[in-house]
Every structure is written in structure tokens, then in C-alpha cells.
Amino acid sequence: MKVAIMGFGVVGSGVAELFAKNHNRIVSNSTQSELELKYILDIRDFPDSPFAHMMIKDFNIILDDPEVGIVVETMGGLKPAYDFVSACLKAKKSVVTSNKELVAEKGYELLTLAEENGVNFLFEASVGGGIPIIRPISQCLAANEIAEIAGILNGTTNFILTKMINEGMSFADALKLAQQYGYAESNPAADIEGTDACRKICILASLSFGRHVYPDEVYTEGITKLTSADVEYAKNWGGVVKLIARAGRVDNGKIFAMVSPAFVKESSQLASVDDVFNAILVRGDATGDVVFYGRGAGKMPTASAVVADVIDCAKHTAKKKLFGWDDSQKDYVVDYRTLTVSLYVRVSAVGKTAEIKKQLEAKLPGIKYLVRNAAPENEFAFVTPEMPEKDIKEKLSEVEGISILGTIRITDY
């Protein structure tokens, strides 16, 4: 059986290198008599690459070659990846991808195409890089009803927050450092605004709860508004701030899904996940909380997950893997504002603080105040009691004399 790679960037080149380095082991584990890399598709030239003899620029060469049974897509984005992957599946070629945007937006459609054509569409590397998570959820935890899944799914934002927490850096300085180290792009919007984490939680939620979750259904808030003050108040509360992507079951067969900064207790396994590392917590009814931890990106960790899927495809040529989910339905993802939550709130007082606090305590009985060093005289922060988020926001809007500087959700992970 022959393999083709579409896209010779960081991940695609890593796949080729790993395929060459561990070829005998890969063939042995695949149960095939031979498993050879035949083509690498890219619009660029790589004359000095050891794989230069495999380079092509015409997708139809892959599509029309009956020897190619498995195609690896590491191009990224939707265009032309979606068209190429669809065509490969219709041509009865299994596809492996690391493309989270493709799976988050088109996963149900592509899984259906794979089913119709008796081939596989696998995407272990689309979430968590080298961290095994797709296969454990679909196989190892298959006896569980998963109640909730939550995680630190973006290494760039976690690096920035780690610097803010441990070294007192400002958001701007920590972002600049992340760019210097190559953890953040020159345009870091997909990371710091939460888009990357959103796509990943869409995939995990679709797999865990059985229906496709689209990115535009998921409330997404990044870390751009976080300040050093929020980090200090989180410490006084007894924890840290992390960007948490999460989804879980609610009543009537529906789910919630969201990405936002959150306070995480210091005792939580997620609180100690630092730098560019990722962690994914799965809450099953039989297992309780299970946490998967490791490097969430990088050339060789991600390539490892891709090649593992190639091996899986090679093992399942005669019989397709039972794998996938149903399409979404109207109002499947509930409005996050209806969820019961406790909020951290930081405010600036315009008027007498004592009188303002009396108003707050009347509206939100049981609020708990937080402190930090060198806070401005007119600033204070507190944690609200639990109630639907829309009710908290409504009650806060009725309090006279405050300007809300920031709110962050409290978690129980």
C-alpha cells in the first residue's frame, strides 16, 4: 500500500521524517507486507530535501493513482483541503488529518463520506498534538457516559498565562516573549482570541456527546482582556487563571460548550499545567476524572499522532472502523448565559465604596470579597454566589456606582 502526504510544512515534513526513521516498525505495526510513502504534494519546491524525488504539484496524480490507499492531509485551513479530502474519500482512499479547522467545520460530512465509501477518516492529531485523546475517548472510555470534558487546549495562551502567573509579566510582554520563542505567530489572533481552542473543543464535544458541534455555536472568549490584577485576585481566591475549553451534558439531551478564561483551584490537576503543555480532563460516570497531559503541538509529537492514524488505516482496509457522530440539531448547544455559575468580578467604584458594597450584598447575598496588594483605592473584586449567569449580569447592572472592569468564570475542575 502506498501513502501520500498533502502539505510539506512543519507537520507534513515531520510525518515524512518519522515515516523514514521508523519505517520498519511502522510497517510491522500496520500488518501490511509493505507500506511506502510515494508522493508529497506541495506548491513549493524543496530541492535540498531528502524527499525531493517524491514531490509533486498536481493533486490529480494522487487522486488517480490506484496504489495510493492512504492520504495524509497536513495543509491546514479549509481551502483546498476540504475539496481534496472529499475527493480522496470518494475515490475510496482513507484520509488522515491534523487539520482541526477542517474537522471542526466539516467533520460530520467527511465522516459520512468515509462511511459511504468504506474507508476511514481519522484525526487524532487534530486535538492535543501528540497527546492521545481521540482514540482513548472513542475506545478506552467507550463504556462510560461522558458527563463533561474540559482542558487547556492551546499551548500559546498557556505559556502567556504561565509567565503572567509565575513572573508577574503583563499580557503584552508575555505575548511578545511567546512570539520571540516561536510559540505565537506574528498574528496570534487564533490563539489569544480562543479560536484554536474552540475548534478543538468542538471536535471533543462531537466525539464525546454524539452530535456535531460547530464553532459558531460555541461561546468563545480569549485572554486579551486579562490583567495582572486578575492574576493576583485569582491567587488570593486560591487558584490560577487558565484558558479553559469545556463542554458537558445538560438536561433534555442538550449540551453546553464554551471557551473562556476561568479560575481553577490550586489543587486542580489543570492548575499545574504550565508553559506550552496541554491537559484534557474527561469526566466519565465510571472512571471519574481522567487527565491526559503532554505537548499539545510541535513537529514530531503531532507527526507521531498522524502516523499512528496511518497505521490504524492500514490495519482496517478490509473493515472500516466504527467511528463518528450524528449531525447537529437546532438548539443542541444551549445559551451559556442560562448556565449556573459563580463569577469573579473586578470593579471600579464611582462613589462611596461602603454604600456600593451594601447594594451588591443586597442583590447578591453571600458574595465573597478578594484582595490584592497595591490595589487602587476605588477598585475591589469579589466572587458571586452560584446562579444563572444572565441573572448575575442583570443584578450587577442594577447596582449604581460601579464600572465593571472584568469578569471570569469559576470552575470545579
C-alpha positions as semicolon CSV with decimal commas, in nm:
position;residue;x (nm);y (nm);z (nm)
1;M;0,000;0,000;0,000
2;K;0,121;0,349;-0,086
3;V;0,084;0,668;0,120
4;A;0,070;1,030;0,002
5;I;0,120;1,347;0,206
6;M;-0,057;1,672;0,113
7;G;0,132;1,968;0,262
8;F;0,503;1,972;0,346
9;G;0,501;2,226;0,628
10;V;0,601;2,164;0,987
11;V;0,371;1,866;1,046
12;G;0,388;1,720;0,695
13;S;0,769;1,721;0,694
14;G;0,761;1,563;1,040
15;V;0,539;1,284;0,909
16;A;0,780;1,215;0,623
17;E;1,081;1,215;0,857
18;L;0,913;0,984;1,109
19;F;0,798;0,753;0,830
20;A;1,157;0,722;0,705
21;K;1,318;0,697;1,051
22;N;1,088;0,426;1,190
23;H;0,982;0,265;0,864
24;N;1,033;-0,099;0,961
25;R;0,846;-0,059;1,288
26;I;0,562;0,128;1,116
27;V;0,526;-0,145;0,850
28;S;0,535;-0,417;1,116
29;N;0,267;-0,248;1,326
30;S;0,049;-0,182;1,021
31;T;0,011;-0,558;0,946
32;Q;0,082;-0,475;0,580
33;S;0,354;-0,651;0,385
34;E;0,468;-0,308;0,272
35;L;0,367;0,050;0,343
36;E;0,556;0,305;0,138
37;L;0,550;0,684;0,111
38;K;0,505;0,761;-0,261
39;Y;0,405;1,127;-0,305
40;I;0,435;1,460;-0,125
41;L;0,212;1,735;-0,261
42;D;0,315;2,099;-0,218
43;I;0,316;2,408;-0,437
44;R;0,667;2,493;-0,317
45;D;0,997;2,343;-0,428
46;F;1,226;2,158;-0,185
47;P;1,532;2,070;-0,400
48;D;1,755;2,001;-0,098
49;S;1,508;1,775;0,081
50;P;1,581;1,401;0,102
51;F;1,221;1,360;-0,015
52;A;1,263;1,581;-0,325
53;H;1,211;1,284;-0,559
54;M;0,860;1,237;-0,418
55;M;0,748;1,598;-0,462
56;I;0,455;1,673;-0,691
57;K;0,234;1,978;-0,751
58;D;-0,068;1,816;-0,916
59;F;-0,328;1,674;-0,675
60;N;-0,477;1,457;-0,954
61;I;-0,165;1,242;-0,954
62;I;-0,258;1,125;-0,604
63;L;-0,627;1,101;-0,683
64;D;-0,579;0,890;-0,995
65;D;-0,314;0,651;-0,860
66;P;-0,481;0,322;-0,753
67;E;-0,174;0,229;-0,547
68;V;-0,236;0,516;-0,303
69;G;-0,466;0,385;-0,033
70;I;-0,397;0,638;0,246
71;V;-0,366;1,015;0,211
72;V;-0,228;1,239;0,487
73;E;-0,364;1,596;0,488
74;T;-0,143;1,845;0,672
75;M;-0,217;2,152;0,463
76;G;-0,437;2,329;0,718
77;G;-0,737;2,553;0,654
78;L;-1,050;2,468;0,459
79;K;-0,941;2,552;0,104
80;P;-0,829;2,347;-0,079
81;A;-0,806;2,087;0,199
82;Y;-1,181;2,020;0,210
83;D;-1,208;1,966;-0,166
84;F;-0,901;1,743;-0,176
85;V;-1,005;1,532;0,123
86;S;-1,361;1,492;-0,011
87;A;-1,228;1,379;-0,346
88;C;-0,993;1,125;-0,184
89;L;-1,272;0,974;0,026
90;K;-1,499;0,947;-0,280
91;A;-1,210;0,772;-0,459
92;K;-1,208;0,519;-0,172
93;K;-0,881;0,638;-0,022
94;S;-0,861;0,665;0,357
95;V;-0,761;1,006;0,489
96;V;-0,566;1,106;0,799
97;T;-0,556;1,473;0,901
98;S;-0,412;1,704;1,165
99;N;-0,638;1,988;1,045
100;K;-0,856;2,098;1,337
101;E;-1,040;2,361;1,134
102;L;-1,137;2,100;0,876
103;V;-1,265;1,853;1,136
104;A;-1,445;2,117;1,343
105;E;-1,627;2,261;1,042
106;K;-1,671;1,956;0,817
107;G;-1,619;1,653;1,041
108;Y;-1,971;1,508;1,018
109;E;-1,980;1,548;0,640
110;L;-1,639;1,387;0,591
111;L;-1,711;1,101;0,832
112;T;-2,031;1,035;0,638
113;L;-1,838;1,033;0,309
114;A;-1,588;0,788;0,457
115;E;-1,872;0,561;0,576
116;E;-2,042;0,568;0,237
117;N;-1,720;0,471;0,060
118;G;-1,598;0,208;0,306
119;V;-1,282;0,393;0,407
120;N;-1,155;0,574;0,714
121;F;-1,127;0,940;0,810
122;L;-0,905;0,971;1,119
123;F;-0,784;1,282;1,302
124;E;-0,605;1,200;1,628
125;A;-0,356;1,483;1,568
126;S;-0,627;1,749;1,532
127;V;-0,658;1,787;1,911
128;G;-0,369;1,790;2,154
129;G;-0,089;1,725;1,904
130;G;0,091;1,420;2,036
131;I;-0,143;1,370;2,334
132;P;-0,358;1,060;2,274
133;I;-0,720;1,175;2,324
134;I;-0,942;1,091;2,024
135;R;-0,869;0,719;2,039
136;P;-0,897;0,694;2,422
137;I;-1,239;0,866;2,417
138;S;-1,372;0,651;2,134
139;Q;-1,221;0,323;2,255
140;C;-1,075;0,314;2,606
141;L;-1,358;0,516;2,762
142;A;-1,631;0,372;2,541
143;A;-1,807;0,206;2,837
144;N;-1,851;0,543;3,009
145;E;-2,115;0,805;2,963
146;I;-1,901;1,116;2,948
147;A;-2,057;1,393;3,154
148;E;-1,806;1,667;3,087
149;I;-1,478;1,740;2,915
150;A;-1,251;2,036;2,986
151;G;-0,900;2,129;2,902
152;I;-0,610;2,359;2,839
153;L;-0,602;2,313;2,464
154;N;-0,376;2,593;2,343
155;G;-0,008;2,600;2,431
156;T;0,050;2,961;2,329
157;T;-0,210;3,103;2,566
158;N;-0,096;2,871;2,842
159;F;0,263;2,993;2,800
160;I;0,146;3,355;2,822
161;L;-0,062;3,289;3,134
162;T;0,224;3,096;3,295
163;K;0,451;3,399;3,254
164;M;0,182;3,629;3,395
165;I;0,126;3,398;3,695
166;N;0,482;3,295;3,780
167;E;0,681;3,602;3,676
168;G;0,427;3,884;3,704
169;M;0,455;3,974;3,337
170;S;0,194;4,185;3,164
171;F;-0,011;4,023;2,890
172;A;0,166;4,233;2,623
173;D;0,516;4,137;2,744
174;A;0,428;3,769;2,775
175;L;0,283;3,766;2,423
176;K;0,597;3,932;2,286
177;L;0,811;3,665;2,454
178;A;0,591;3,388;2,310
179;Q;0,648;3,534;1,964
180;Q;1,023;3,553;2,021
181;Y;1,027;3,183;2,118
182;G;0,820;3,089;1,814
183;Y;0,519;2,978;2,020
184;A;0,299;3,255;1,879
185;E;0,259;3,371;1,521
186;S;0,318;3,731;1,418
187;N;-0,063;3,744;1,402
188;P;-0,157;3,547;1,715
189;A;-0,533;3,608;1,693
190;A;-0,636;3,242;1,654
191;D;-0,457;3,159;1,980
192;I;-0,518;3,458;2,206
193;E;-0,879;3,511;2,098
194;G;-0,965;3,146;2,165
195;T;-1,043;3,032;1,808
196;D;-0,791;2,747;1,815
197;A;-0,924;2,612;2,145
198;C;-1,281;2,650;2,016
199;R;-1,215;2,424;1,718
200;K;-1,061;2,161;1,942
201;I;-1,346;2,155;2,195
202;C;-1,590;2,125;1,903
203;I;-1,415;1,804;1,797
204;L;-1,401;1,663;2,151
205;A;-1,764;1,753;2,221
206;S;-1,881;1,599;1,893
207;L;-1,698;1,276;1,975
208;S;-1,800;1,267;2,342
209;F;-2,168;1,352;2,309
210;G;-2,258;1,213;1,970
211;R;-2,361;1,516;1,762
212;H;-2,158;1,758;1,558
213;V;-2,081;2,085;1,735
214;Y;-1,996;2,374;1,504
215;P;-1,758;2,655;1,608
216;D;-2,022;2,925;1,560
217;E;-2,235;2,753;1,826
218;V;-1,963;2,785;2,091
219;Y;-1,925;3,100;2,302
220;T;-1,556;3,191;2,268
221;E;-1,361;3,442;2,475
222;G;-0,983;3,472;2,466
223;I;-0,727;3,609;2,709
224;T;-0,671;3,955;2,563
225;K;-0,860;4,132;2,843
226;L;-0,678;3,960;3,131
227;T;-0,455;4,173;3,352
228;S;-0,200;4,122;3,625
229;A;-0,469;4,234;3,870
230;D;-0,686;3,937;3,771
231;V;-0,392;3,703;3,825
232;E;-0,334;3,845;4,175
233;Y;-0,701;3,817;4,270
234;A;-0,704;3,457;4,147
235;K;-0,413;3,379;4,378
236;N;-0,599;3,536;4,672
237;W;-0,902;3,322;4,581
238;G;-0,682;3,012;4,595
239;G;-0,602;2,933;4,236
240;V;-0,484;3,046;3,895
241;V;-0,633;3,176;3,570
242;K;-0,633;2,940;3,273
243;L;-0,798;2,948;2,932
244;I;-1,039;2,657;2,961
245;A;-1,230;2,497;2,675
246;R;-1,518;2,287;2,805
247;A;-1,835;2,106;2,714
248;G;-2,082;1,894;2,904
249;R;-2,424;1,741;2,914
250;V;-2,727;1,934;3,038
251;D;-3,094;1,841;3,051
252;N;-3,307;1,718;2,760
253;G;-3,021;1,569;2,563
254;K;-2,853;1,905;2,507
255;I;-2,502;2,022;2,585
256;F;-2,312;2,335;2,673
257;A;-1,982;2,428;2,508
258;M;-1,762;2,730;2,562
259;V;-1,409;2,869;2,571
260;S;-1,314;3,134;2,825
261;P;-1,066;3,229;3,094
262;A;-1,153;3,059;3,423
263;F;-1,039;3,043;3,782
264;V;-0,900;2,698;3,857
265;K;-0,834;2,583;4,213
266;E;-0,467;2,542;4,306
267;S;-0,537;2,178;4,396
268;S;-0,669;2,101;4,047
269;Q;-0,461;1,892;3,809
270;L;-0,516;2,162;3,547
271;A;-0,369;2,436;3,769
272;S;-0,016;2,292;3,748
273;V;-0,014;2,262;3,369
274;D;0,240;2,525;3,267
275;D;0,420;2,669;2,964
276;V;0,322;2,518;2,627
277;F;0,184;2,197;2,773
278;N;-0,180;2,093;2,731
279;A;-0,408;1,886;2,951
280;I;-0,752;1,742;2,884
281;L;-0,980;1,628;3,166
282;V;-1,252;1,376;3,082
283;R;-1,522;1,318;3,344
284;G;-1,681;0,973;3,297
285;D;-1,955;0,813;3,504
286;A;-1,742;0,500;3,565
287;T;-1,388;0,636;3,567
288;G;-1,443;0,973;3,733
289;D;-1,189;1,234;3,623
290;V;-0,916;1,118;3,384
291;V;-0,649;1,366;3,269
292;F;-0,438;1,342;2,953
293;Y;-0,124;1,556;2,959
294;G;0,160;1,640;2,725
295;R;0,287;1,864;2,450
296;G;-0,013;1,987;2,258
297;A;0,176;2,082;1,944
298;G;0,516;2,056;1,781
299;K;0,655;1,888;1,474
300;M;0,735;1,537;1,595
301;P;0,466;1,494;1,866
302;T;0,198;1,583;1,609
303;A;0,364;1,368;1,342
304;S;0,356;1,078;1,587
305;A;-0,022;1,105;1,616
306;V;-0,062;1,133;1,237
307;V;0,149;0,825;1,167
308;A;-0,039;0,629;1,434
309;D;-0,358;0,701;1,238
310;V;-0,187;0,589;0,916
311;I;-0,106;0,259;1,086
312;D;-0,467;0,231;1,204
313;C;-0,594;0,291;0,850
314;A;-0,360;0,024;0,716
315;K;-0,493;-0,223;0,973
316;H;-0,853;-0,151;0,875
317;T;-0,854;-0,190;0,498
318;A;-1,096;-0,483;0,488
319;K;-1,326;-0,348;0,761
320;K;-1,391;0,015;0,840
321;K;-1,350;0,143;1,196
322;L;-1,682;0,223;1,365
323;F;-1,621;0,585;1,443
324;G;-1,810;0,912;1,421
325;W;-2,117;1,108;1,528
326;D;-2,453;1,236;1,407
327;D;-2,522;1,579;1,261
328;S;-2,615;1,868;1,488
329;Q;-2,972;1,980;1,555
330;K;-3,137;2,310;1,632
331;D;-3,061;2,446;1,980
332;Y;-2,843;2,143;2,063
333;V;-2,588;2,376;2,227
334;V;-2,761;2,580;2,497
335;D;-2,712;2,951;2,561
336;Y;-2,418;2,978;2,803
337;R;-2,596;3,261;2,987
338;T;-2,852;3,013;3,119
339;L;-2,587;2,801;3,294
340;T;-2,549;2,819;3,670
341;V;-2,211;2,967;3,754
342;S;-2,013;3,165;4,005
343;L;-1,832;3,471;3,867
344;Y;-1,523;3,661;3,974
345;V;-1,595;4,030;3,921
346;R;-1,348;4,320;3,934
347;V;-1,499;4,668;3,954
348;S;-1,410;5,033;3,982
349;A;-1,625;5,220;4,230
350;V;-1,766;5,558;4,132
351;G;-1,880;5,682;4,470
352;K;-1,860;5,558;4,828
353;T;-1,737;5,201;4,832
354;A;-1,923;5,110;5,152
355;E;-2,257;5,211;5,002
356;I;-2,186;5,028;4,679
357;K;-2,099;4,709;4,870
358;K;-2,430;4,731;5,055
359;Q;-2,610;4,737;4,722
360;L;-2,408;4,438;4,600
361;E;-2,474;4,237;4,914
362;A;-2,847;4,302;4,883
363;K;-2,851;4,193;4,519
364;L;-2,607;3,904;4,556
365;P;-2,624;3,766;4,912
366;G;-2,315;3,565;5,001
367;I;-2,062;3,741;4,782
368;K;-1,702;3,696;4,894
369;Y;-1,450;3,978;4,860
370;L;-1,095;3,929;4,737
371;V;-0,787;4,142;4,800
372;R;-0,458;4,218;4,631
373;N;-0,155;4,430;4,710
374;A;-0,145;4,789;4,592
375;A;-0,496;4,788;4,453
376;P;-0,625;5,135;4,356
377;E;-0,845;5,291;4,624
378;N;-1,157;5,271;4,408
379;E;-1,101;4,909;4,290
380;F;-1,232;4,594;4,454
381;A;-1,316;4,240;4,348
382;F;-1,549;3,966;4,464
383;V;-1,686;3,621;4,382
384;T;-2,061;3,586;4,337
385;P;-2,285;3,308;4,465
386;E;-2,391;3,049;4,208
387;M;-2,687;3,131;3,985
388;P;-2,761;3,156;3,611
389;E;-2,504;3,386;3,453
390;K;-2,769;3,608;3,296
391;D;-2,918;3,668;3,642
392;I;-2,580;3,769;3,784
393;K;-2,521;4,012;3,498
394;E;-2,869;4,157;3,539
395;K;-2,823;4,213;3,912
396;L;-2,485;4,376;3,855
397;S;-2,639;4,613;3,602
398;E;-2,881;4,732;3,871
399;V;-2,602;4,835;4,111
400;E;-2,535;5,208;4,095
401;G;-2,183;5,348;4,113
402;I;-1,972;5,067;3,966
403;S;-1,787;5,018;3,641
404;I;-1,717;4,651;3,569
405;L;-1,351;4,602;3,473
406;G;-1,364;4,228;3,419
407;T;-1,546;3,902;3,488
408;I;-1,408;3,549;3,491
409;R;-1,593;3,223;3,546
410;I;-1,517;2,990;3,838
411;T;-1,469;2,618;3,766
412;D;-1,479;2,299;3,972
413;Y;-1,210;2,112;3,778
